[in-house]
């Protein structure tokens, strides 16, 4: 990581004191030693050995302040990774492959002479520089990327290096080295997934920046009890009773307030915390269900399961052990797109859950590329129609056709159907005529904390009414507006 206090010091291979055990060539070791010696002398050495006098601290401070005043000073940190390092190592041999970072550094500095380059690993190079705007910095990074489109001459033989580029830029007045490093690492992770150069601008107040902070804070939030659950009931239309409820995780941040799942679930997946968060949710749901049973409400409670976890054998085993130790009635909601990622593994693990007594529901059906080939293989008992079809049910010509055909298809596959996003009595009435089994949405209730949910169940009296008959959910529209 470069330091702003010395913005013009060039680290061509490794900072003083860095280990070079993996570099076995004597020539490379001597080059590292030369760089260290030059740094100790307080001078700046290029990769080809040309010495240039380093600016004094006073000149450095003045130059930095001038750029601050003009508002044209941006700090840029980039991570460049050799994507095909493993195949190159097999061809070149370990010793020569270990020196590839120096070849990469030479090409970078030949394109951008003022860049500071350091080795962050055998296949990873860190570069940093300053520019007057992020747009200019992006152009410079693009020049470097294009520079690696040409084969690299390695001992007289051309080799094509495939590179991943993750870059972060921040105004110098807001420069936080930790955040800049985290942003560059996040950008590199995204670059590996997308196969393209990814650059994050930390000055933008969007989720790309917020997610970096949330990613760092999430493990603490889970450990410190900042997470809590809300429950949204699902009503069985024909029986006119609440048959189940969906558990929805929320984050009460100490300074940001309420953070909804759409803002942190993807963060949990990227940070590798989704298994921890889901296991916490499952344990909390089991405890909450005990309280509901003590009140006389034996409801099936559903938990959303990330697609990432369907391929995680350790997570599946831990959940099965958890289920074996309890008599909880649980359901898992999974998206069909999550199954399509790795159908064979996902279906096998879902069968484990089903054999453990878990009710499986296919969530957001119709929102992605629904496939009948996978749908018929899933051991699911419930299909949830995505709310984007339900919310336009009474104002669209096509959505009712889609919903009706989906209901018929699910029934043919011996699954019950839940319609999400039900907000009006007219939509409820139409779904009832179509044969929809269950409905969920603000018409019934918004998501409620456990205490409010228990009161909602008790006040409604739908499980234990005085005359033994459940109360009707077909009520005046004015009632639902108060819900």
Secondary structure, DSSP 8 states (H G I E B T S, - for coil): ---GGGTT---SS--TT---TT---HHHHHHHHHHHHHHHHT-EE-TT--EE----HHHHHHHHHHHHHHT--EEEEEEEEETTHHHHHHHH-HHHHTTHHHHHHHHHHHH-TT-EEEE-SSSEEEEEEEES-HHHHHHHHHHHHHHTTS-EEETTEEE---EEEEEEEEEGGG--HHHHHHHHHHHHHHHHHHTS-EEEETTS-SHHHHHHHHHHHHHHHHHTT-EEEEEEEEEETTTTEEEEEEEEEEEEETTTEEE-HHHHHHHHHHTT-HHHHHHHHHHHHHHHHHHHHHTT---EEEEE--GGGGG-HHHHHHHHHHHHT----EEEEEEHHHHHHTHHHHHHHHHHHHHTT-EEEEEEETSS---HHHHTTS--SEEEE-HHHHTTTTT-SSHHHHHHHHHHHHHHTT-EEEE----SHHHHHHHHHHT--EE-STTT---EEHHHHHHHHHHH-SSS-TTS----S---HHHHHH-
